[in-house]
Amino acid sequence: MAPKRKNKKEFLSVDEDGDSDDSNMTTSSRASIPISRTASQRSVEEPIDQQIETCIEDLEEKRSSIREAALIRSIRNLSFKYIPDIIESKAESWTRALLRNAKRGGTEGCLSAKVVALITITTASCPFFEQAVTILKEGIKNGKEEQQSLYLLVLAVITFIQDVDDHSRWQVLDFIHSQFESAQKAALKSALNAYGLVYSVISERPDKDEFNSLLETHVDLLEHDDVDVRIAAGENIALFIEDLSLHFMETDQDIDVFIENKFGIIRTLEELSKDSTKYQGKKSRALQKSSFRDILATVSDGSNPSVKLKFKNETLDFDSWKKIVQLNSYREIIGEGLNVHVHENPILHSQFDFTNSDAVKVDRRLYDITVGKARSKQMKDSRQSKAQTTYLD
């Protein structure tokens, strides 16, 4: 699976320090932007709905430090609490303000983009989705590497969750693919992870020529000098072939006829799974060897990977690249609050098939995901009847 993120000095370090008591899968670091004593006291005293309202109001303050502190509190609330009833009533006005901030870029823009992703994860809908996509794309094209990395992830998450057709998702995939050539190490890794996440939910697959061109692009990136990029490219290759294998099983076709240069790909993966000269120290080498053994097993003989996620007294098994890619993206956005969403968020239950686990038994608000989708569609139809562009001016 993808390696843990390294601590960043600015906007990427917005979660609490250390490992969670409930999860052995996530680590992150302390926020570099301080929360004022007044804000901290207020957050303890106020009920959660008022805390959210205060965060939204503080986004209109002139001082950037107040706005950034409000964004950090928003991230903590949305990560560690599953509160869809409270968020849905405020989602449009909140997202409107967040997108204005995201246009600014920098620390404040990235914090704002992360809150947009968390609202989407909580409510199964991203208000002003098309405008959000446009703003994120501009931030990716014009921002620094750290901003590009986070905006790519947020773009993928909202496209993955939002109820849109494959045509819209392929437009996002094509944009992400266009960043492969110019992106630097961290942004390139994020672009690859973002591509895998959106690809994992499409139903309209590329034709043979397009598929093999996509594979070739990723195989070339296996030669990259950064181990994180190599692993991200390899995981996408495994995802593509896993998805294609499932499709061909349904149609009784021979997958080997569809994939060009499969044996060449397998040879490259074998080299990376043993001992490559393309590494930086023992940890990178061990990480590469472990990751590519699982990738090779899928590509060569169709074996399923297995990642076990332990929460308290329960262990959840993620047994496909599709689920692992999706899990990694949720971990990136939610951080240590992942255990809350695993237990309580029906969006995750639906995507990961948590039907017989303790996670579902303790869910306080379990409902069929189709209810959430119906509500998202109703909200979307309502928004389309308004003059949306005026909200973001």
C-alpha positions in Angstrom: 0.0 0.0 0.0 1.0 3.6 -0.4 3.5 4.9 2.2 2.5 7.3 4.9 2.8 11.0 4.2 5.7 12.9 5.5 5.2 15.9 7.7 4.9 19.1 5.8 5.7 22.5 7.3 2.6 24.4 6.1 -0.9 23.4 5.1 -0.5 19.7 4.9 0.1 19.3 8.7 -3.4 20.0 10.0 -4.2 16.9 12.1 -3.2 15.9 15.6 0.2 14.4 16.4 0.9 10.7 16.8 -1.0 7.5 16.2 -4.6 7.1 16.9 -5.7 4.8 19.7 -8.3 3.3 17.4 -6.3 2.8 14.2 -2.9 1.5 13.4 -3.0 2.8 9.9 -2.7 6.6 10.2 -0.1 9.1 11.4 0.0 12.8 11.0 1.4 15.9 12.6 0.4 18.9 14.7 -1.1 21.9 13.0 1.5 24.6 12.3 -1.1 27.3 12.6 -2.1 28.0 16.2 -5.6 28.2 17.4 -6.2 31.1 19.7 -7.1 30.6 23.4 -10.5 32.3 22.8 -11.3 30.0 19.9 -10.3 26.9 21.8 -12.4 27.9 24.8 -15.3 28.7 22.6 -15.1 25.3 20.8 -15.4 23.5 24.2 -18.3 25.6 25.4 -20.4 25.7 22.3 -22.5 22.8 20.9 -21.3 21.4 17.7 -23.8 23.1 15.5 -22.8 26.5 16.9 -19.1 25.6 16.5 -19.7 25.0 12.8 -21.7 28.2 12.5 -18.9 30.1 14.2 -16.3 28.6 11.8 -18.4 29.7 8.8 -18.7 33.3 10.2 -15.0 33.5 10.9 -14.3 32.9 7.3 -15.5 36.4 6.6 -13.0 38.0 9.0 -10.3 40.3 7.6 -7.4 38.7 9.5 -6.1 35.6 7.7 -5.0 34.1 11.1 -8.6 34.0 12.2 -9.8 32.5 9.0 -7.1 29.8 9.1 -7.8 29.0 12.7 -11.5 28.5 11.8 -10.5 26.2 8.9 -8.4 24.1 11.2 -11.3 23.8 13.7 -13.5 22.8 10.8 -11.2 20.1 9.7 -11.0 18.7 13.2 -14.8 18.7 13.6 -15.5 17.1 10.3 -12.7 14.5 10.7 -13.6 13.4 14.2 -17.4 13.7 14.1 -19.9 12.3 11.6 -22.6 15.0 11.7 -24.4 15.0 8.3 -27.7 16.4 9.6 -25.9 19.5 10.9 -23.6 19.9 7.8 -26.3 19.4 5.1 -28.2 22.5 6.2 -25.1 24.6 6.0 -23.3 22.9 3.1 -24.1 25.5 0.4 -23.2 28.7 2.2 -20.1 27.1 3.7 -18.9 25.7 0.4 -19.5 29.0 -1.2 -17.1 30.7 1.2 -14.6 27.9 1.1 -14.4 28.1 -2.7 -13.7 31.8 -2.6 -10.8 31.0 -0.2 -9.6 28.2 -2.4 -9.1 30.7 -5.2 -6.5 32.5 -3.1 -4.3 29.4 -2.9 -1.5 29.0 -0.4 -2.1 27.8 3.2 -5.7 29.2 3.4 -6.7 27.9 0.0 -5.4 24.4 0.9 -7.2 24.3 4.2 -10.4 25.4 2.5 -10.0 22.8 -0.2 -9.6 20.1 2.5 -12.8 21.2 4.2 -14.7 21.0 0.9 -13.5 17.4 0.6 -14.6 16.6 4.2 -18.1 18.1 3.5 -18.4 15.9 0.5 -17.4 12.8 2.4 -19.9 13.7 5.1 -22.9 14.6 2.9 -22.2 12.5 -0.3 -22.4 15.7 -2.3 -20.2 18.6 -3.3 -22.2 21.9 -3.6 -21.3 23.9 -6.7 -19.4 20.8 -8.0 -18.5 22.2 -11.5 -17.2 25.5 -10.1 -15.2 23.6 -7.5 -13.6 21.5 -10.3 -12.7 24.7 -12.2 -11.2 26.4 -9.1 -9.2 23.3 -8.2 -7.9 22.9 -11.7 -6.6 26.5 -11.7 -5.0 25.9 -8.4 -3.2 22.8 -9.7 -2.0 24.6 -12.8 -0.8 27.7 -11.1 0.1 26.6 -7.5 3.3 25.4 -5.9 4.0 21.7 -5.5 2.4 21.4 -2.0 -0.8 23.1 -3.2 -0.9 21.0 -6.4 -0.6 17.8 -4.3 -3.6 18.6 -2.1 -5.8 20.1 -4.8 -5.3 17.0 -6.9 -6.4 14.8 -4.0 -9.5 17.0 -3.3 -10.4 17.1 -7.0 -10.3 13.3 -7.1 -12.3 12.9 -3.9 -15.2 15.1 -4.9 -15.3 13.6 -8.4 -15.2 10.1 -6.9 -18.1 10.8 -4.5 -20.3 13.2 -6.5 -23.2 11.8 -8.5 -21.9 12.6 -12.0 -21.7 10.5 -15.2 -18.6 8.8 -16.6 -18.1 11.6 -19.2 -17.5 14.1 -16.4 -15.2 11.7 -14.6 -13.2 11.1 -17.8 -12.8 14.8 -18.2 -11.2 15.0 -14.7 -9.1 11.9 -15.5 -7.8 13.5 -18.7 -6.9 16.6 -16.8 -5.1 14.7 -14.1 -3.2 12.6 -16.7 -2.1 15.9 -18.3 -0.2 16.7 -15.1 2.0 13.6 -15.2 4.6 15.1 -17.4 5.1 18.4 -15.6 4.4 17.5 -12.0 7.3 17.2 -9.5 7.8 14.3 -7.1 5.1 15.0 -4.5 2.6 16.4 -6.9 3.2 13.5 -9.4 2.6 10.9 -6.6 -0.7 12.8 -5.8 -1.6 12.9 -9.4 -1.2 9.1 -9.7 -3.2 8.5 -6.6 -5.9 10.9 -7.7 -6.1 9.1 -11.1 -6.4 5.7 -9.5 -9.2 6.9 -7.2 -11.4 8.3 -10.0 -10.6 5.4 -12.3 -11.8 3.0 -9.5 -15.4 4.2 -9.9 -15.8 4.5 -13.6 -18.0 2.0 -15.6 -17.0 3.2 -19.1 -13.6 1.6 -19.7 -11.1 2.7 -22.3 -10.8 0.7 -25.5 -7.8 -1.5 -26.2 -5.5 1.1 -27.7 -6.4 3.7 -25.0 -5.9 1.1 -22.2 -2.5 0.0 -23.5 -1.4 3.6 -23.9 -2.5 4.3 -20.3 -0.5 1.2 -19.1 2.6 2.3 -21.1 2.5 5.7 -19.4 2.4 4.1 -16.0 5.1 1.5 -16.9 7.4 4.4 -17.9 6.9 5.9 -14.4 8.2 2.7 -12.8 11.6 4.1 -13.9 11.1 7.3 -11.9 13.8 8.1 -9.3 11.3 8.6 -6.5 10.1 5.4 -4.7 6.7 6.9 -3.9 6.1 7.7 -7.5 7.1 4.2 -8.6 4.8 2.6 -6.0 1.9 4.8 -7.0 2.3 4.0 -10.6 2.6 0.3 -9.8 -0.6 0.3 -7.7 -2.5 1.9 -10.6 -1.2 -0.8 -13.0 -2.5 -3.4 -10.6 -5.8 -1.5 -10.3 -6.2 -1.3 -14.1 -5.5 -5.0 -14.6 -7.7 -6.1 -11.7 -10.6 -4.1 -13.0 -10.1 -5.5 -16.6 -9.9 -9.0 -15.2 -13.2 -8.7 -13.5 -14.8 -7.4 -16.7 -13.3 -10.2 -18.8 -14.5 -12.8 -16.4 -18.1 -11.6 -17.0 -17.6 -11.8 -20.8 -15.5 -15.0 -21.0 -12.8 -13.2 -23.0 -9.0 -13.8 -22.8 -7.4 -10.8 -21.0 -4.0 -11.6 -22.3 -5.2 -10.8 -25.9 -6.2 -7.4 -24.7 -3.0 -6.4 -22.9 0.0 -5.7 -25.0 3.5 -6.4 -23.6 2.1 -8.1 -20.5 5.3 -10.2 -20.1 7.5 -7.1 -20.4 5.4 -5.5 -17.6 5.8 -8.6 -15.4 9.6 -8.6 -15.9 9.8 -5.0 -14.8 7.6 -5.7 -11.8 9.7 -8.7 -10.9 12.9 -6.6 -10.9 11.3 -4.0 -8.6 9.9 -6.7 -6.2 13.4 -8.2 -5.7 16.2 -5.7 -5.3 16.4 -2.6 -7.5 19.2 -0.1 -7.6 16.5 2.6 -7.7 16.1 3.2 -4.0 17.2 5.6 -1.2 18.3 3.6 1.8 17.0 0.5 3.5 13.5 1.7 4.3 12.8 2.7 0.7 14.2 -0.6 -0.6 12.1 -2.6 1.8 9.0 -0.6 1.0 9.5 -1.0 -2.7 10.1 -4.8 -2.5 7.0 -5.3 -0.3 4.7 -3.2 -2.4 5.8 -4.7 -5.7 5.4 -8.2 -4.5 1.7 -7.6 -4.1 1.5 -5.7 -7.4 3.3 -8.4 -9.2 1.0 -11.1 -7.8 -2.1 -9.3 -9.2 -0.6 -8.7 -12.6 1.0 -12.1 -13.1 -1.7 -14.5 -11.7 -4.6 -12.4 -10.6 -4.0 -12.8 -6.8 -5.9 -10.3 -4.6 -4.0 -8.0 -2.2 -5.0 -7.9 1.4 -4.7 -4.9 3.8 -6.1 -5.3 7.3 -7.3 -2.3 9.2 -7.6 -2.8 13.0 -10.0 -0.7 15.1 -10.2 -1.5 18.8 -11.5 -5.2 18.8 -12.3 -5.5 15.2 -10.3 -6.0 12.0 -11.5 -5.1 8.6 -10.0 -6.7 5.5 -9.6 -4.7 2.2 -9.0 -7.4 -0.4 -8.8 -5.6 -3.7 -6.8 -2.7 -5.2 -10.0 -0.8 -5.8 -10.7 -0.8 -2.1 -7.1 -0.1 -1.1 -6.9 2.9 -3.4 -10.1 4.3 -2.1 -9.1 3.6 1.5 -5.7 5.4 1.1 -7.5 8.5 -0.3 -9.9 8.6 2.7 -6.9 8.3 5.0 -5.2 11.2 3.4 -8.2 13.5 3.8 -9.7 12.3 7.1 -6.6 11.4 9.0 -7.0 10.1 12.5 -10.7 10.5 12.3 -11.0 7.6 9.9 -12.2 5.3 12.6 -15.2 7.6 13.2 -16.2 7.5 9.6 -15.6 3.7 9.3 -18.0 3.1 12.1 -20.6 5.7 11.3 -20.5 6.9 7.7 -22.8 4.8 5.4 -20.9 6.1 2.4 -17.8 4.1 3.5 -20.0 1.1 4.5 -21.5 1.0 0.9 -18.1 1.4 -0.8 -16.3 -1.2 1.3 -19.1 -3.7 1.8 -19.1 -3.5 5.6 -22.2 -5.7 5.8 -21.2 -8.2 8.5 -18.7 -6.3 10.5 -18.9 -4.8 14.0 -18.4 -1.4 12.3 -22.0 -1.7 11.0 -23.4 -3.0 14.3 -22.2 0.1 16.2 -23.3 2.5 13.5 -25.8 5.0 15.1 -27.2 6.3 11.8 -27.1 3.5 9.3 -29.3 3.9 6.3 -29.3 2.7 2.7 -26.8 4.6 0.6 -29.5 5.1 -2.1 -31.3 7.4 0.3 -28.2 9.5 0.5 -27.9 9.5 -3.3 -31.5 10.5 -3.7 -31.1 13.4 -1.3 -27.9 14.4 -3.1 -29.8 14.4 -6.4 -32.6 16.5 -4.9 -30.1 19.0 -3.6 -28.3 19.1 -7.0 -31.5 19.7 -8.9 -32.3 22.5 -6.4 -28.9 24.2 -6.9 -29.2 24.0 -10.7 -32.3 26.1 -10.6 -30.3 29.0 -9.0 -27.8 31.4 -10.5 -24.8 29.6 -9.1 -22.1 31.8 -10.5 -23.3 34.8 -8.5 -22.5 33.0 -5.3 -18.7 32.9 -5.9 -18.1 36.4 -7.1 
